[in-house]
């Protein structure tokens, strides 16, 4: 399969002017969704897949911009696994790895190589993603950075949001450290958000794994201490009249459920069309909040990024 030429800015959803001292390398979630269920659809989205490209643009605005106040955000296009194929692999293996190795991982590591060799210029960086993107971040941490420790040592933090990081994985890769608070640097920050109905149904999801760990995005604790919505600095929503994004108080609280390794919130999920809601329930449970992992806690993520950068810079 032909490789992507990451020397071309057209191979990047976002290729920023350098105005900050720190970069973010953002890897997109699955955006090849509804089309992946069409008869004869490929396992991986091509770079001219309109649904995937449009979805990446929306995701950039809703997720990756949380890093833009403090960092220069690089976001490569890549040929990602379609949701249908990812679900088939997970059903078979109880892991997404087989859907990610090969084309998606090869594209991401090629973009990382080009980024580090030509664009990074020795700056500290954050690596972040959501869902499939976070699963790829995790593989990068375990494989790519093991091969490139000189690059890994400049990592401010890895935001593995919307995909599980497990206790076994941290034990197997002892150089990886999970966050213990709101401002430690060189660590993994991860959570998966659900509603209480998922807990009541003990619902399986494709992004939760046994012995998963989540940190609370409001109080930055690892235990079951409840964080009320009053600790939320603002959720990213869409104004119903104008269609424009805005910061709102929607009552997004957070409490870790240690048994599931997830964050439970009472805030309601954003409504979806019937067919999309049916697919979401199949993949993320009847009361999932997977699509809101970022948006519910948007301003808290922005503030947290700045704190971890401050810690990293103070240690240099």
Secondary structure, 3 states (H helix, E strand, C coil): CCCCCCCCHHHEEECCCCCCCEEEEEECCCCCCHHHHCCCCCCECCCCCHHHHHHHHHHHHHCHHHHCCCCEEEEECCCCECHHHHHHHHHHHCCCHHHHCCHHHHHHHHHHHHHHHHHCCCCEEEEEEECHHHHHHHHHHHHHHHHCHHHHCCEEEEEEECCCEEHHHHHHCCCCCECCCCCCCCEEECCCEEEHHHHHHCCCCCCCCCCEECCCCCCCCCCCCCECHHHCCCEEEECCCCCCEEEECCCCCEEEECCCCEEEECCCCCCCCHHHHHHHHHHHCCCECHHHCCHHHHHHHHHHHHHHHHHHHHCC
